[in-house]
């Protein structure tokens, strides 16, 4: 009897041990890999994925089966991450740098914003990086120079600024480089492979100079660019003065743009009252002979002939609204892409030349909060502006304060300008994660700092070198503009006066007439 019980106990112990080992093996096999964890962390930084990343779930421990992901069949490590053209929105997580076997990173033609993570320099097997056509800003990280296997780098059509890092010259295997259509400045380095690339790699950066684009730098002494990033050379006073100048120019341009928009709105209303009501439903758009298409960013895959042909077939049935400039049409191309077309009647040749000059400025601006101006048609009868089509409705619903009150007024425009000034000063978004954790936004943060007389803490460290008087003036303007009481907010006329007297002297604005009040 005892022997039988002993045998039974041994069997149960064996069965229990077998079950435990089986359980541990199953859970071990289902544990997500480090690459999977890195991808999940990347997903959390994507605020809008349109359902593209629904497969990316921690319940599925095999990231190799996830959409846009390819793995090495032997090691099961992630080697390809390709999610281009899916309208993904959010920042690029630093966890991408943990994908140690990654060879291709293709996130182009999305809506990513923020900086390029320096941690990408840890992915030393990367051969191809495609980040073009997003809203990335900040500096090009010098850590990309660590990617000795890199053959193709395309970060064009973003909002990147600063100098081109010298470290990129160390990428001996680089055969394709595209840095075009950004806001890069300074002398293009001639170190290493950077000397092999010509104008097409750098076009669309008005602040660049160098022999690659046949533009001699004013301070060219045959050496390295004096404005290199801190990772390549130490900070100097000249660099600080340049940044100060860019900050003041940015503030001046913002004021000018707002006043220009107001002018165009009045002009659009005048045109509509004078001409808009005389159209009829059978109207067919007459582009006229001699029409030409001007494209910005070079990313419209259509010939001028194709676009003009589509324009000539637009009718009143294609009208989708009345904008600040006039009537707005829906322009559908044969490949299914849709654009918004704003029609502006010509008034006189003098204004025509002025408007073309302004369009060149507007076309060079690319920002995630602005609708892209893709180009325009210049015809003898009218100007036709080609914008991205937004199916979600008008952007005025996303304006600061309008989003809270639902009413667009002159005072709400002043509030929005104040928020823009705070963004420039702080380098932070209005709903930065650091604010959300405290239940604040950028305005609440400023008000809190003012109560403790710590308002200078809002200034970004990159503003070091800017005159303290200028910073105080900008903080003061922003604080007045975002006052909770609309009646306490200044008019934009007063704002321009204050900025010109305290910040932009001796560079008065072309939009301000000192004799008018």
Secondary structure as UniProt FT lines:
FT   HELIX           2..30
FT   HELIX           34..44
FT   STRAND          46..48
FT   TURN            50..55
FT   TURN            58..59
FT   HELIX           63..65
FT   TURN            67..68
FT   STRAND          69..71
FT   TURN            73..75
FT   STRAND          78..82
FT   TURN            84..85
FT   STRAND          89..91
FT   HELIX           94..98
FT   TURN            100..101
FT   STRAND          104..106
FT   STRAND          111..114
FT   HELIX           118..122
FT   TURN            124..125
FT   STRAND          128..130
FT   STRAND          135..138
FT   HELIX           142..146
FT   TURN            148..149
FT   STRAND          152..154
FT   STRAND          159..162
FT   HELIX           166..170
FT   TURN            172..173
FT   STRAND          176..178
FT   STRAND          183..187
FT   HELIX           192..196
FT   HELIX           199..201
FT   TURN            202..204
FT   STRAND          207..210
FT   HELIX           211..213
FT   TURN            218..219
FT   TURN            226..227
FT   TURN            230..232
FT   HELIX           237..275
FT   HELIX           276..278
FT   TURN            281..282
FT   TURN            289..290
FT   STRAND          292..295
FT   TURN            297..298
FT   HELIX           304..311
FT   TURN            312..313
FT   HELIX           316..318
FT   STRAND          319..322
FT   STRAND          327..332
FT   TURN            334..335
FT   STRAND          338..345
FT   HELIX           349..363
FT   TURN            368..369
FT   STRAND          373..378
FT   STRAND          382..388
FT   TURN            391..392
FT   HELIX           395..398
FT   TURN            400..401
FT   HELIX           402..405
FT   HELIX           410..426
FT   TURN            430..431
FT   HELIX           433..436
FT   TURN            437..439
FT   HELIX           442..451
FT   TURN            452..453
FT   HELIX           455..458
FT   HELIX           461..463
FT   TURN            464..465
FT   HELIX           468..481
FT   HELIX           486..488
FT   HELIX           492..502
FT   TURN            505..506
FT   TURN            510..511
FT   TURN            514..515
//
